[in-house]
Amino acid sequence: MTTKTAPAPATTPPAQSRRFSINLRQSGIYVAFALIVVLFTVLTGGDLLQPQNISNIIVQNSYVLILAIGMILVIIGGHIDLSVGSTVALTGAICAVLTVQWGLPWPLAVLLTLLAGALIGAAQGYWIAYFGIPAFIVTLAGMLVFRALTMTTLGNQGIGPFPDEIRALSNGFTGGYLGNIGLGPLGGADLVSLLAGLACVAGFALSQWRKRAARLGYGQTVDPMPVFVLKIVGVAVVVMAVVVQLARFRNLPWVLVLLAALTLGYSLMAGNSVFGRHIYSIGGNLQAATLSGVKVKAVTFWVFVNMGALAALAGVIFAGRLNQAGPTAGASFELDAIAAAFIGGAAVQGGVGKVVGAITGGLIMGVINNGMSLIGAPSERVMLVKGLVLLAAVAYDVWTKRRA
C-alpha cells in the first residue's frame, strides 16, 4: 500500500531578498543614468565630465528641468500638459515687454511674469477641473492660443536685451566669497561651493536616517544597514564629484541653486504634505479619492496653476539665457518635459512618480544631447536615440506593472 505524501509547501523568498529586488526595480532609472554617463565618458574620451561641460549641461537644460518638476505632478495626477512650450514663449515675451519696453524693475517684472503664468495655468485648470474637458484637449488648444498670443505680443520679432540680473540668473555663477582652497592635483576650488555640496550631502543623509527611523518605529521593513550606508555613500560621492568639478570651473551656476531649492521644496511637498498625497491618490484611483473626501477639482485646478507658474519661471530663464524673447521660443519643450517625467519613472496611468526621478530623466536627455554632440552625431541620430530611450522607459514601466 502506497501512501501519498503531501506536496512540499511553496517557499516564499526571504523578505530581505524581496525587498532588495523591489528597490532595485525602483532604482533602475538611476542605474541607467550612471551607465549612460559612463558610456559617453568613454566615447568622448573624458570630455563629458570636464568642469566646463558639466556646467554647460546644467545651464543648457535648466528650463527643461524646471518644466519637468511641474509636469511630473501633472502626470501623477493623471493628466498631461501640451501647452508648456507655448507658455514659456508667452511668459518670456511678457517679461521682455515689462523690462525692455516698459522699463519696470526686474524683480517686479519677474513677479508679474510668474503671476501671468499662474493665471494661464488657472485658465486651463478651470476648464479641466470644473468643466470636465480632458487635459489633452484643453492644453492642445492652449498650445495654439498661447503661441499666437506670443507672436502678437512680440510683433513677430525678438525683444532684448534683458537686464544683467535676469541674465545672471540664467547664465551667472555664485561669487567666490571665501576664496579658493587647494585640492592637490585638481588645483584650486571655490570653498563656498564645496561647503554647499557638503551641506547637501549632510541634509540628504539626515533625511534618509530620519525616514529609516520612522519606518522602523512603525514596524515597517527597511533596507539592511550595509545597503543603507552604501546608498548614502554613493549619493555623497556623486554629489561631491559634480560640486568639485563645478567649483574648479566658475563655481555653482545660480540656476543650479534655484533648481536645488525647487527640487527640495517640491519633493517635500509631494511626499510629506496633504496636498501631495492627494495628487497621488487622484492619479492612483480617482473614484476612491472622491469617495475618501479628496477635493479632486480643487487639487487638479492648483496642479495646473503650479504648472503655469513653473512654465513662466522657465520662460524667464530661457529668455535670459538667450538675452532675447523670440516668437519661436519653447518649441518642443513640452515634449522634452513629458519625456523627462516618463523616463524618470512616471506611470502612464498616473499615481506614480517622483520629482527626483523627473530631474534624473531630464538629465538623461541632457547627457544624451550633449554626449552625442561631443562625438559629432547628426541631429537625426540624436532624435532617434532619445525616442528609443523614451519608448524603452515606458515599456519597462508597463512590463513591471504586468509582472506585479
N, C-alpha and C positions, 0 to 999 in steps of 0.2 A: 504494500500500500504506500503510495507516494503522498507526501504532504506538500502542500503548496506553501511556499514561503512568500511572505508579504513583500511587495517591492520596496526597495530602499527609498526612504523619503527623499524628495528632491532637496538638494542642499542649496542654500542661498549664499551668495558670495558674502564675505565679511563686510560689515558696514564700512570699514575703512577703505576697502578697495572700491566699493560702490561710490563712496564719497569722492575718491580720487578721480574716477572716470568722469563723474559729473563735472567736477571742477575743471578737468582737462578739456571737456567739450565747451564749457563756458569761456575758457581762456584761449580758445582756438584762434580768435582774431589777433590776440597779442603775439602768439607764436607765429602766425602768418606774417605779421608786421615785421617781426625780428628776422624772419627768413628773407623777406623782400629786401630789407636793409642790407643784410649780409650779401645777397646776390648782387645788388647794384654796387655795393662797395668793391666787390671783386671785379665786376665788369668795368668799372670806372677807374680801377687802379687806386682806390682810396680817395678819389676826389669827392665822392658823395659826402664823406664825413669831415671834410675840411671846414674850419670855422666859418669862413665866409659863405660857403654853400649851405651849411645848416641854417645860418641866419636868413639866407635867401628863401629857403623852403618855408620857414615860418612866416616871413613877411609876405611872400607871394601867395600864400594860401590862407592868410588870416581871415579874409572876408568869407571864404567858404566855410571855415571852421566856426565862425560866429553864426552863420546861417544853419549849420548842422546842429548846433545846440538847440535852436528853436524848432528845427524840423524833426528832431528825434522825439520831442514832446508831442508834436502834431501827429506823428505816425504812431506813437504809443497810444494816443487817444483814438486811434482807428481812422484817421483822416489823412489827407495829403494837401500840400500847398504848391501849386504850379506857378504862383504869381510872384514868388520872392525875387526872381531876377529882375522883373519889371519894377518891383517896389524898390530895389536897390538903385535902379536908374532914376526913378522919380524922386526919391528922397535925396540922392546926390545932387540932382538938379535943383531941388528946393534949397538945399544948403548952399549951393553956388549962388543962387539968386540972393539969398539973405546976406551972405558975407561979401560977395564981389560987387553985386549991383546995388544993394541997399545999404551996404556998409555997416551992418549990425555987428556988435562984438561977437567974437567967435563962440564964447560959452553960451550966449543966448541963442545964437543961430543953431548950434548943435542941439540944444534943449528943444527948440521949436521943431527941428527936423525929427527928433525922436518922437515928439508928440504927434507930428504928421504921420509917421509910420504906425504909431499906435492907433490913430484914427482909421487908417487904411485897414489895419487888422480888425478893428471893431466893425467896420462896414461889412467886411466879408464874414466875420464871425456871426453877425446878426442873421444874415441870410442862411447860414449853415445851421446855427443852433436853434434859432427861434422860428425860422420859416421852413426849415426842413429840406432845403435844397442840398444835394450831395456836394461835398467839398471839392470834388474833382471839377464839377461844372462851374461852381462859383469862382474858384481860383483860376480856372482856364479863362473865364470871362475877364477876371481881373488882370491876367497876364496881358491881354489885348488892350484893355482900357487904360491901364497904367502906362503901358508903352506909348500909347497915343498921347496921353497927358504929358509924358516926358518930352516928346517931340514938340508939343505945343508950348511947354514951359521954356524950352531952350531955343525955340525958333529953328529947330533942326540944325543947330550948330553948338560947338563946345563953349563953355564958360569957365574961365580961370584967369589968373592963378589963385590958389587958395591961401589963406593966412598961414604964416610959418608954424603956428601952434597946431593946426589941423594936419599939416604935412608932417610935423614931428610925431604926432600920434600914429601916423601910418608908416613912416619910414625912419623915425628917430630912435635913439638909443639912450638908455639911462646914463647919467654922468658918473665919472669916477670920483665919487665923493670922499672916499677914504684912500684913494691911490691904489697902486698895484702891489701884488705880493708875488715873490718868486716861486715857481713850480719846477725848479730844476731844469731838465732838458726841454720842458714845454715852454719855458720862458715866463714872462710876466702875465698875470691875470688880475682882473678887477676884483678887489676884495669884497665890495658890496654885492656883486653878482654871486660870488662864492657863498657868502653868508645867506643870501636869499635861497640858494639851492639847498644848503644845509637845513634851513628853516622849513622848506617844503618837505624834505625827507623826514625831519623830526615830526612834523604835523601828520604826515601820512602814517608813520609808524605808530604814533599815539592813537590816531583814529582807529586803525586796524586792531590795536591791542584792546581798546575800549569795546569795539564791536565783538571781539572774541570773548571778552569777559562777560558781556551781556548775554551772548548766546549760551555760554556755559551756565550762567545764572538761571536761565530758563530751561536748562536741561537739553538743549539742542546740540546736534553734532557739530564739531568743528574739525578743521584740519589738524593733523598731528603737529606737535611743536616744531620738529625739523622742517616740515613743509611750510609752516607759517613763517619761520625765520628766513627760509630760502626766498620766499616771496618778497619780504621786506628788503632783503639784501639785493635781490635782483632789481627792484624798483629804484633803490638807492644808487646802484651802480649806473643804471641808465640815465637817471636824472642828473647825477653829478657829472657824468661824461659829457652830456649835452651842455650843461652850465659851464663847465671848464672850457669847452670849445668856444662858446659864445663870449665868455669872459676874456679869452685870449684875443678875440677879434675886436669888437667895438661895444662890449658889454651887452646887457639884455635889451632887446627891442622893446619899446614901450607897448607895442601891440601884443607882445608875449605876456607882459604883465597884465594887460587887460584880459587876455584870453584865460590866464590862470585864475584871475578873480571870477570871471564868468563861469568857468568850469567848476570851480569850488562851490560857488553860490548855487548854481543850478543842480549840481549833484546832491547837495544837502537838501534843496527844495524837493527834488524828485524822490529822494529816498527816505527823508525824515519828516516831511510835512504832511498835513492832512490833504492839502491841495494836490501834492504829488501822488499820494496814494489813490486819490480819486481819479486822476488821469489814468493810472494803471488799471483801476477797476473798470472804468468805462471802456477802455480798449480791450480788456480781457473778456468781459461779459457785460454787455450793455444792459440787458434785461435784469440781471442780478443787481447791477449797480443802481438801476432805477428803483427796484423793489427795496433796496437797502437804504433808500433815502438820499442818495447822492444827487446833488443838483446838477444833472447832466448838462442842461442847456447853459447854465452859468459857467460851468467849468470849460465847456467847449468854446464858449464865447471868449473867455480870458486866455485860453491857449492861443487863439488866433490874434488877439490883441498883443500878446507877448511876441508872437512870430513877426508881426508888423514892426514892433519896436526894434527887435534884433535885426530885421532887414534894413531898417533905417540906419542903425549903427554900422552895419556892413556897408551901406551906401556911402556914409561919411568916410569910412576907412578907405574904400576903393577909390572914391573921387580924390581924396587927399593924396593917395599914393600916386595917382596919375597927374595930380595937380590940375585936374580939369574934369568937369562934369560933361559927359557926352551922351548923345541920344542912343548909342548902341551899347552903353554900359550895362553890365549884368546879364549879357546874353548867355544862356545855358547855365547860369548859376543855380537855377532850381534843380537841374539835373545833377549837378555836382553835389548839392546838399542832400538830395534824396539818395544818391548813390552812397555818400558817406554814412548816412544813417543805416542803410540796409547792410552795407559791408561791415559796419560796426556792431551788428547783431540785432537790429530791429526786426520784428516779425511782420510779415505781410499783413496778417490779420489784426495787428495791434496788440497792446497789452504787454509787450516785451521790448526791452532796450535800456541802454544806459547812456548817460551823457558822455562819460569817458570813452565808451565804445564808439560813439559817433565821432568824437575827436580823433580817435585812432583810425577810424575808417577814412576820415578826411586826410589824415597824414599819409595813409597808404596811397591814396590817389595822388597826393602831392609828391611823394617819393617816386612813384611811377613816372609822373610827368617829368620831374627833374632828372631822374636817372636815365631815362630814355633820351632826354635832350642832351645829356652829357656824352652819351655814346653815339650821338648823331642819328638817332632813329627818325624816320619820317613821321609826319603828323598822323597819317592814316594808320600806321602801326601802333602809335600811342593809343588812338581811339579803339583799335582792335583789342589791345591788351586790357584797357580799362573796362570795356564791355564784357570781356570774358571773366574778369575778376568779379564784376557785379553779378553776373549770372551764376558764377560758382558760389558766391556768398549766399544768394537767395536759395539756390538748390541745396546747399548744405543745411540751411535753416529748415526747409521743408523735409529733408531727409531725416534730420534729428527728431522732428516732431512725429514723423511716422514711426520711427523706432520706439519713441516713448509711448 
